[in-house]
Every structure is written in structure tokens, then in C-alpha cells.
Amino acid sequence: MSEVRMPYLRKTYYALALDPVHIGSGEMQMGRVDNPIVRDAASGLPKIPATSLAGVARTYTAMHYPEKYRRRVEVKPGVFGYASCADQTGPTGRKDGACGLIDCPICITYGFIQPGGRSSPSMVQAFDAFPLFFPAPSMLGPVWTTSPERLRELVQSGALEEKDVDIRLKPEHGFRLQTGLPARRLNLGWLLLPVAVPASPLTASGVAGLKAASVPEEILNRLVLVPDELFAQVVNNNLEVRTSTAIDRSTGAALTGALYTYEAIPRSTLFSFQVVYKNPSDFLLDGQPIPQDALWVRTQVEKGLRYIEYLGIGGKNSRGMGRLRLLNLDKEG
């Protein structure tokens, strides 16, 4: 019996925040903070949008290949400029800088458009990253909260199996907790709640599976399951809020009346997100099948994702924000 070839690969990634993460919503608000972070419209949970993940992955993969990140080209005889496969800009500033070669790890992986209509679609389909295990202070020290919905999403994506989770919270429990920590009541920040189920929401096999994905054991041993209705409240009430002021560029001093606040997802938050990799051989370029496969595409993307640990994602990078460590990347060959 011939083997069925899948037209895609799917992988769930786990990312640990080494610094607070600020992905701005792009709008100012009157209220608790001036510059809020982006949130999911339905659940109210903070997130890292897929566009942010895909954008930095493309840029950092290109930086891994310097000749693709900044390529010297001759504009006219004796006059040289630079083009880039990262943002597809050419020496004139127009979107004509992609090389479009059939073996380019940037153009083939992330797609490109050239003048005249020559193009290739992206082989990478990223999805929003949401907090999976969110840190909160408690009387027993830091704990990491999660919800039944977040754990079930791991099961639905194939990252965990049904036997790996042990969700015992029921609707009749109301606003109560499930945790293996030794407490009858537990505070999550300012919120004090009774413990209804004294058991971890992960079974031994679930803990082993996440440990195999390099999720820290310290997090897995201090999990607290919060009802779905309460999880967004716990997360939003324990975000980091910083106060800053604009700087007068002419004097180097604080600008009078320019005080503002902004939110950030705290360090040690564990995110999860999915990426689907398409098979390039299912697509044509210049009438010919693209020779690479989906595993090659994943390798190129993960080359870029590695750099987020050092170069960051989102805003406020100059203020010590944005570094994420991708925990379960493939080993570099």
C-alpha cells in the first residue's frame, strides 16, 4: 500500500517570555492604561498576533542569510544600491527587491511579488499565540494559571492526548480552582478562591509530554486550573503596567506633561501557537514544480524563530521587552 503524502505539516510551539512582551493595539485609551496591548475580541485574552510572528520570522530568517537580507545590486552602470528579500524593497524603495529564485529560503518560504505579476504564495500559515500558562503571585509563591479551554486546544491540535489532561472542574463548582498545590484556598493576585479539586490538571503522561517539549518542570509542578469564565480576568488583572515619559530630543530631559502608561504580558508567561507548513512541490513557479518540501520550509522558519530569543518581538524592545524563547524547535543540523 502506497504511503499517503500530506500536503502540509502542522506543529504546536511553546514560547517562554524572557522579558515582558508588548504588542500594542495601535490605539490610545482613556482609563487604566494609555497604550493597551492587543487582545482577542471574543475572549479578551492578550495575544501575539500571527502577523507579528510571521513578520519577525521572515525578517530573522533573512538575517540568517545576509546575502538575502541586504543584497548589493547595480541600479545603473557604476551606481549601486541594495535590495532585500526580507521586506522586498529595492534600491529605489519600491517593492521590487525580492530575488524570486526557486531555491531562495526567503522568497519560496514566505512568498514574494515582483513587478509584472510574477509571484509565489507563502508556504507558512501561522496562528495567534495565546497564554497557555500565565504566572500569578500567590501566598505559596508564583503559580501558573491555565483554563480547561486552553488545555483542550492542545488536545484538539494533537500536541497532547486525552489521557494527558485531567480536567475535573465542573460548572457546579462555580468560581473554584483545581491544583495539586497544598492549599484549601489560594489567591491569584488580589483574588482569593477556594480549591475544589486537589489534583493537577495534567496527568503524569501530560507532564512528561510537555517536559519532552522543554517546558520547565517548575511551571508544570505549580499549575492552577481556573474556570474558563475567570481565566481572562485573572490574566488581565495580573498584567504588567509601566509608567514612562517622552524625552525632549533637544535637551535629553523628560518632556513636561508627556507621562503615559502601557501594558505588557509578564515574563515567564508560556505561550502556545500553531504553524502550518505547506508543501512547495504542490505549487508551480514559472510553470515548474518547486523542488523543496514542507520539512525544508519548517527548517527555514525555525532558523528565524530562534532569533526572537535575542532580538525580540513587538514594541518597547529598547526598554528591555520582547524576548521569547521557543522551547521545542528542531535541533539545528
N, C-alpha and C positions, 0 to 999 in steps of 0.2 A: 504494500500500500504506500503510495507516494506521500511525502510529508507536505502538509498544508503550509504554505508560506504566508505569514501575516503581513499585511500592508503597513503595519505600524508597530512600534514598541511603546510601552507605557511604563513609567516609573514614578513612584512616590518618593519625594525628597524630604529630608528633615534638616532644618536650618536653625542653628542656635545663635541668638543675638549676643554678640560680644560687647556691643555698645547699645545704648538706646537707639531706636530707629524712628526717624521722622519722614513719613511720606505725606507731604502736605496736600490738603484738599483743594488748594488754589483759591481759597476764599477767606475773607476776614469775617469774624463773627463777634457780635456783642454778647458777652456772657463770661463764662468761666475762663476761657482762653481766647486769645485773638487769632492765633493761627492753628486751627484744628488739623488733625490727621484725617486721612481718607478712611471711610467706613463702608461696610456693606449696607446697602439700603434696606434690606429685609431684616437682617438680624441685629444691626447696629454694631457688629464686631469690627474692630480695626483690622486692616488687611494691608498686604503688599500687593498692589495690582499686578496682573500678569504683564501689562505693558512695561512696568518698571523692571521686572525680572528679565523679560526678553530684550529690553533695550540695553541693560548693562551687560547681559551675556554676549550680545553681538559686539559691543564695543570692546569688552575684555578679551573675547576670542580673537578679535582683530589685533589687539595689542600683543597677544601671544605670537602673532606673525607680523613683525614690524614692517615688512615689505607690503603688507595688505593694509596696515593702519595708516601709513603715510608713504605713498609711492611717488617717486620723482618722475614727472612727465615733461616732455618738451611741448610747450604751447605753440611756439613758432621758432624758426631757426635761431638758435642762440639764446632763447628765452625759456626758462624752466619754471615749473610750478609743482604743486603737489595735489595728488588725488587720494581718496580713501575709500576702501570697501566698507568701512565702519558706518559712516553716515552718508556714503555715496556722493559726497561733494567732490567737484573737480577744482582745478586751479582758478576758474572764474567764479566759483561759489555756487554754481548750478548743480543740480542733481544728475551729474554725468560722470561721476568718479568711480563707479563700480567697474571692476575689470571684466566681470561676466565670464570668466574662464570656467570650463567644465570641471576643473579639478580645484577650484578656489574653495577653501574651507569656510569662507565667509559668505560669498555670493550664493553658493549652492545650498549651504545650511540655512541661511536666514532669508534668502531671496534677494532679488535685485530688479531694478528697472533701468533700462538705458534709453537714450534718445532714439526715436524711430520705432519704439514699441517692443524691442527685444527685452524679454523678461523671463523670470523664473519665480515660482511661488516659494514661500518659506516652508521648510520641512519641519519646523518646530512649532508646536502648539502648546503654549504654557498657560497655566491656570492660576488664579489668585492664591496667594499664600495667607492662611489664617492661623492664629494662635492655636496650637494643639494643647500644649501645657503652658499655662500662664502663671507666673510667680506672684505670690501674695504674702505679705507678712502675717504671722500668726503668733499666738502665745507659745507655740512649740518651735518657733523659728520659721524660716521660709518654707512654704509649701507651694506645690504647683497644681493649679486647678484645671479641670477639664470638664467636659459635658458628655452625656450619652450620645448626642448627635455627632460630636467630633470623633468619638471612638467608632461609631457605626460607619462613618465615612471611610475610615481606614479599612474596615471590613469590606465595604462595598467596592473599594478601589483595588482590593486584593493584597494590600500591604499587610493585613492581619487576617486571621481566620476567625470563625465564630467561636471556636474554643479558646481563643486568646483573650477574650473580654468577658468580664463577669459583672454585668450591669444589673444591680438588684434594686435600685431606686424605682419606686412605683409612684404613680400620681397621688395615691393616698398618703404618701409620706410628706407631701407638701414641700415646704422650703427647708429640707433637711439634707444632710450630707452622707456620702459613703466614703470611708477612708480606712486604711489599715493602721493609721497612727493611733496611739493610745490616748484617746480623749473622748469624753461624753459630749462635750461642746467644743467648738472650735471657731475662733474668729478669723475672718478673711479681711484684713484691714480693720475697718470700724464695724464690720458686720459680724455679729455673733450668732451662730446657728447650732442646733443640736445635731449630733451624729445619729442617723437612723440605722445605718448598716456598717458594722465594724469590720470591713473587708476591703481589700484593694480592688479597684475596678479592672485590674489586669490579672489574669491567671499567670502561673509560673511560665507557661509557654509564651504568653504575650510579652512578659518581661524579657524573656530570653530572646524573642524575635526582635524587639526594639534595641536590646543591648547589642545584638548582632549588627544592627544598623548604626552602631556607635552612639546611641542616645545615652547620656550619662546615667549611671546607676543611681547617683544621688537624687536625680529627678524622679526616676521610676519608683524609688522607695518612699517618696513623700507626696504621692498623688492624692488629690481630693476630688471626688466626683460631685459636681454641682448640678442641680436641675437645669435643663435647657432654658427654662424661663428666667433663670437667675444668672446664667453664665456671662451674658453681655454686660449686666450690671456690675458684676464682680470685676470684669476686665476694665470697663470704663472708669470705675471708681479707683482703680489702682494704677492708672497710667502715670507716667512721669510728666510733671508740668514745670517748665523752666521759665524764668523771667530774664529778659535780656533788654538791651538798649542799642539803638543805632549809633554808629560812630560818625562824627563830623570829620570828613576826609581832610579838610583843610587844617584842622587843629589836632586831630588824633584823640580828642576827648569825647566823652559821651554827649550825644546830641540832646539838648533840652527838650523835654516833652515827647521823647521817642521811645518810651518804655513800652514793652509788649511781652506777651506770654505765648508759649507754644507747647504743644503736646508731643510726647514720644512714647513709643512702646518700650517698656523697660528691658534692660539687659537680662539675660538668662531666660527670656521667653523662647520657647521652642515652637517654630512654625512647621507646618507641613503643606506641601503643594504637589501637584502632578504636572508632568510634562509628557506629551505625546510626540513621538518622533515618527515622521512619515518615511516611507521608503523611496529614495530618489529614483530608483530604477523604474518606478511606476510613472515617471514624468519624462517628457521629451524636452530637449534643448537643441535648437537648430535642426529639429527633425530626428535627433538621435536620442536613445535612452541614456539617462545619466548613469554612469557606471557604479557610483557609490551605493552603499546600503544604509539601513536605518541605524545600525550599530556605529558606523562611521560618523553619522550625524550626531549621535549621542556623545561620542568621544569629543567632537569639536565643541559642542555646547558645554560639556563639563570642563573643558580647558578654560572657558570663560568664567564659569561659575566659581571656580577655585579662587579667582582674584577678588571676589566680593569680601573675603576674609581680610584683605589688606587695603583695598581701595574703596569699599563701602557701596551702599545703595541709598538712594533717597537724598534728602536735603540735610543741611547743617553738618556736612562732613568735616568742615574746618573747625567745628566745635566739639569734635570727638564723638560723632554719631555715625551709625550706618553700617558697621561691620557685622557680617553674618558668616558663620562657619557652616558650610554644607557638610553634613556628617557622613553621608553614605554615598559619596562619589566613588566611581570605579577607580581602582589603583592605576596610577599613571604607568604606561608601558615604557 
